[in-house]
Amino acid sequence: MNGNAAFLHMAVNRLPGHYGWHKKQVLASCRDEKDLPDAIVEYGRLRSDRCRTPLPAAPRLMREAEGDLRRMRTYSIGYRILGEGDYPAPLALIEDPPFILFHRGTPHDAEKPCVAIVGTRRPGSAAQRQAFRLGLEFSYAGYPVVSGLAFGIDRAAHEGALSGSGTTWAVLAGGLDRPSPMAHRRIAARIMDAGGSLLGEMPPGSYPAKYAFPRRNRILSGLCRGCIVVQAPERSGALITADFALDQNRDVYVASAGTSGRASAGTMNLEQQGAGVISSAADVLGDWGRFLDIRTVCSVSGPETPREVARLMKQELNGRIYRYMGGWFEYRGA
């Protein structure tokens, strides 16, 4: 795509609001930057009357577009446009898809549907271990694991997928040039090094503002066929993701670790509303009718005898034993 086209894409993307299809319509009428003033007027007619954000002038859009392109070149950030062939098909079908989906890393088209694994930032140890195990199982089965790079459940799910050498995507609420939280930038680098990707709709340089997290959550669920809420209290952002998933006609599940305890009020409520309770990836894949993809990861107790120590050491050398949050997991294959 030539530089002039990319410039117009960034300028149109900077129009206020997340009316992806309206921006797509406006873009079609832009041959070059001289058409931007008319495009701004057209966008004002198309967007909702309830939107009170003033429309910016064309010079401001052009300055912001130039800044976005500079940061994208510096941090190797690419993008995909709504309505184009390489835009994720499941995301294009939600009610309000982003006009531009930025990516950093390798957002290759997955052969199998993605699964979202989300939950509280302050989970219990059992919930963290289950999130790790779910990420590991889906990874071995070849299903991309999608989460939000946050503390707690998100981090455990990403680390499980990375341990299984699978693909994992992190959907961010801010610009991809500054992955947040800062403490997880090393994990973000591991995700990209392993062939995964950072994704988001916010332009480079954007800080993760409070309003951006629900917008991020609709993308997270929209990319996936199913959403697993491992553990969540009553007012958790993970429940917002579950609400979006339901509105988008995605499957919603609750992990068994989230069906008891003080930190599980939100997930217990989801269960009461009819969400299926799952213990492993096999439960989800069985529900989808994908029995041939099921891989077995078993929780094992720590070694108590010299023979068991030797066996586990051999399995660990073979890449089949994993340790996480005090738990031991053994991959036993199909």
C-alpha positions in Angstrom: 0.0 0.0 0.0 1.5 3.4 -1.0 2.4 6.1 1.4 -0.4 8.4 0.3 -3.0 5.7 1.0 -1.5 5.0 4.4 -1.6 8.7 5.2 -5.4 8.9 4.3 -6.1 5.7 6.4 -4.5 7.3 9.5 -6.2 10.6 8.9 -9.7 9.0 8.6 -9.0 6.8 11.5 -8.4 9.9 13.7 -12.0 11.0 13.2 -13.7 10.8 16.7 -15.8 7.8 17.6 -15.6 4.1 16.7 -18.0 4.0 13.8 -15.9 1.7 11.7 -18.2 1.2 8.7 -18.9 5.0 8.5 -15.1 5.6 8.4 -14.9 3.0 5.7 -17.6 4.8 3.7 -15.8 8.1 4.1 -12.5 6.7 3.1 -14.0 5.5 -0.2 -14.6 9.1 -1.2 -11.1 10.3 -0.4 -8.6 10.3 -3.3 -6.0 12.5 -1.6 -5.7 14.9 1.3 -7.6 17.6 -0.6 -10.8 15.6 -0.1 -10.4 15.5 3.7 -12.6 18.6 4.4 -15.5 17.1 2.5 -14.9 13.7 4.1 -15.1 15.3 7.6 -18.5 16.9 6.7 -19.8 13.6 5.3 -18.7 11.8 8.5 -20.5 14.4 10.6 -23.7 13.5 8.7 -23.2 9.8 9.1 -22.4 9.5 12.8 -25.0 9.4 15.5 -26.7 12.6 16.6 -25.8 11.7 20.2 -22.1 12.1 19.5 -21.1 15.5 20.9 -17.3 15.4 20.2 -16.4 18.2 17.9 -15.1 17.2 14.5 -11.5 18.2 14.0 -10.3 20.3 11.1 -8.4 18.7 8.2 -5.0 20.2 9.2 -5.2 18.6 12.6 -6.0 15.2 11.2 -3.1 15.4 8.8 -0.7 16.3 11.7 -1.9 13.4 13.8 -1.7 11.0 10.8 1.9 12.0 10.2 2.8 11.4 13.8 1.0 8.0 13.7 3.0 6.9 10.6 6.3 8.0 12.2 5.6 5.8 15.3 4.4 2.9 13.2 7.7 2.9 11.3 9.7 3.2 14.5 8.0 0.3 16.2 7.2 -1.9 13.2 3.5 -1.5 13.6 1.2 -2.7 10.8 -2.5 -2.5 10.3 -5.5 -4.0 8.7 -8.6 -2.1 7.4 -12.2 -3.1 7.9 -13.6 -4.6 4.7 -10.3 -5.7 3.3 -9.5 -9.4 2.7 -6.9 -9.7 5.5 -9.1 -8.2 8.2 -10.1 -10.9 10.7 -13.5 -12.2 9.5 -15.0 -12.8 13.0 -14.2 -9.3 14.1 -15.8 -7.8 10.9 -19.1 -9.4 11.8 -19.6 -7.7 15.2 -21.9 -4.7 15.6 -19.1 -2.0 15.8 -15.8 -3.3 14.4 -12.8 -1.0 14.5 -12.0 0.7 11.3 -8.3 -0.1 11.7 -6.9 -3.0 13.6 -3.2 -2.2 14.4 -0.9 -5.1 14.9 2.7 -5.6 16.1 4.1 -9.1 15.5 2.6 -11.8 13.3 -1.2 -11.8 13.2 -1.4 -14.6 10.7 -4.8 -16.0 9.8 -5.6 -18.8 12.2 -6.7 -22.1 10.7 -8.7 -22.8 13.9 -10.9 -20.4 15.8 -9.5 -18.4 18.6 -10.5 -18.7 22.2 -10.5 -15.9 24.8 -9.3 -16.6 28.3 -9.9 -13.7 30.8 -10.5 -13.1 34.4 -9.6 -11.0 37.5 -6.3 -9.3 38.0 -6.3 -10.7 41.6 -7.1 -14.4 41.2 -6.5 -17.3 43.6 -3.6 -19.6 43.0 -6.0 -22.4 41.8 -7.5 -20.1 39.2 -4.1 -19.0 38.0 -3.0 -22.6 37.6 -6.2 -23.4 35.7 -5.7 -20.4 33.4 -2.2 -21.6 32.7 -3.3 -25.1 32.0 -6.1 -24.0 29.6 -3.6 -21.8 27.7 -1.3 -24.8 27.5 -4.0 -27.2 26.3 -5.4 -24.9 23.6 -1.8 -24.1 22.5 -1.0 -27.8 22.0 -4.3 -28.3 20.1 -3.5 -25.4 17.7 -6.1 -22.9 18.9 -4.8 -19.3 19.3 -5.3 -18.0 22.8 -6.4 -14.4 23.1 -6.2 -12.3 26.3 -5.5 -8.8 27.5 -1.9 -8.9 28.9 -3.2 -7.8 32.3 -2.0 -9.1 35.6 -3.5 -12.3 37.0 -5.6 -14.5 34.7 -4.5 -12.8 31.5 -0.8 -13.3 32.2 -1.3 -17.0 33.2 -3.2 -17.7 30.0 -0.5 -16.1 27.8 2.3 -17.9 29.7 0.4 -21.3 29.3 0.1 -20.7 25.5 3.8 -19.7 25.3 4.9 -22.8 27.2 3.1 -25.0 24.7 4.8 -23.1 21.8 1.5 -22.0 20.5 0.1 -18.8 19.2 -1.2 -16.1 21.6 -2.5 -12.6 20.9 -2.7 -9.8 23.4 -5.4 -7.1 22.8 -4.3 -3.8 24.3 -6.3 -0.7 25.4 -3.5 1.6 24.4 -1.0 2.1 21.6 1.1 -0.9 20.6 4.3 1.1 21.0 3.9 1.1 24.7 2.5 -2.3 25.9 0.8 -1.9 29.3 1.3 -2.7 32.1 5.0 -1.9 31.9 5.8 -4.9 34.0 4.5 -7.2 31.2 6.6 -5.7 28.4 8.9 -8.8 28.5 5.9 -11.0 28.1 4.8 -8.9 25.2 8.2 -9.4 23.6 8.0 -13.1 24.1 4.5 -13.2 22.5 5.9 -11.5 19.3 9.1 -13.6 19.3 6.9 -16.7 19.4 5.0 -15.7 16.3 2.1 -14.1 18.1 0.9 -10.5 18.0 -0.2 -7.4 19.9 -3.5 -6.1 18.6 -5.6 -3.0 19.2 -7.5 -0.1 17.7 -5.8 2.8 19.5 -3.3 4.8 17.5 0.4 4.5 18.4 1.4 6.8 21.3 -2.0 6.5 23.0 -2.1 5.8 26.8 -4.7 3.2 27.9 -7.4 5.6 29.1 -10.3 4.2 31.2 -12.8 4.4 28.4 -10.6 2.4 26.1 -10.8 -0.8 28.1 -14.4 -1.7 27.3 -13.6 -0.9 23.7 -10.7 -3.3 23.9 -12.9 -6.0 25.4 -15.3 -6.0 22.4 -12.4 -6.6 20.1 -11.0 -9.4 22.4 -14.3 -11.3 22.4 -15.0 -10.4 18.7 -11.9 -12.2 17.5 -12.9 -15.4 19.2 -15.4 -18.2 18.9 -15.6 -18.7 22.7 -14.8 -16.8 25.8 -13.7 -18.5 29.1 -14.0 -16.4 32.3 -11.7 -18.2 34.7 -12.5 -16.2 37.8 -14.1 -12.8 38.3 -15.6 -10.8 41.2 -18.9 -8.9 40.8 -17.4 -5.8 39.1 -14.7 -7.3 37.0 -13.7 -6.1 33.5 -13.8 -9.8 32.5 -17.6 -9.7 32.9 -17.8 -6.8 30.4 -15.9 -9.1 28.0 -18.4 -11.9 28.7 -21.3 -9.4 28.0 -19.8 -8.5 24.7 -19.3 -12.2 23.9 -23.0 -12.9 24.5 -24.1 -9.9 22.4 -21.8 -11.1 19.6 -23.3 -14.7 19.8 -20.0 -16.2 21.1 -19.9 -19.2 23.5 -19.3 -18.2 27.1 -17.9 -20.6 29.7 -16.9 -20.4 33.3 -13.8 -22.3 34.6 -14.4 -24.7 37.5 -11.9 -22.7 39.6 -14.3 -19.7 39.4 -17.3 -21.4 40.9 -16.4 -20.9 44.6 -14.6 -18.4 46.8 -14.8 -14.7 47.5 -13.2 -13.7 44.3 -15.7 -15.7 42.2 -19.0 -13.8 42.7 -19.1 -12.7 39.1 -18.3 -16.1 37.6 -20.8 -17.8 39.9 -23.4 -15.4 38.6 -22.5 -16.3 35.0 -22.9 -20.0 35.9 -26.4 -19.2 37.3 -27.3 -17.5 34.1 -26.5 -20.6 32.1 -22.8 -20.4 31.2 -21.2 -23.8 30.9 -18.7 -24.8 33.6 -15.5 -26.3 32.1 -12.5 -28.0 33.7 -10.2 -28.2 30.6 -9.9 -27.3 27.0 -11.3 -30.8 26.2 -14.7 -29.6 27.5 -14.8 -26.7 25.2 -13.5 -28.6 22.1 -16.0 -31.4 22.8 -18.8 -28.8 22.9 -17.6 -27.5 19.5 -17.6 -31.1 18.2 -13.8 -31.0 17.7 -12.9 -34.2 19.5 -9.9 -35.0 17.3 -8.2 -31.9 18.5 -8.3 -32.7 22.2 -4.9 -32.8 23.9 -4.5 -34.0 27.5 -2.6 -32.0 30.1 -2.8 -33.6 33.6 -2.1 -32.0 36.9 0.5 -34.2 38.7 1.7 -34.1 42.3 5.3 -33.3 43.1 7.7 -36.2 43.1 7.9 -38.3 46.3 10.2 -41.1 45.4 13.6 -41.3 43.5 11.9 -43.2 40.7 9.3 -40.5 40.3 11.9 -37.8 40.4 13.8 -39.6 37.6 10.6 -39.9 35.5 9.6 -36.3 35.9 13.1 -35.1 35.1 13.1 -37.2 31.9 9.6 -35.8 31.0 10.8 -32.3 31.7 13.8 -32.7 29.4 11.4 -33.9 26.8 9.4 -30.7 27.2 6.3 -32.5 28.7 6.5 -31.2 32.3 5.6 -27.7 33.3 5.6 -25.9 36.6 3.4 -22.9 37.4 2.3 -21.3 40.7 3.2 -24.4 42.7 1.5 -26.7 40.3 2.9 -29.5 38.1 1.5 -30.2 34.7 2.3 -33.1 32.4 1.4 -33.1 28.7 0.3 -36.6 27.6 -0.8 -35.8 24.0 -3.9 -36.8 22.2 
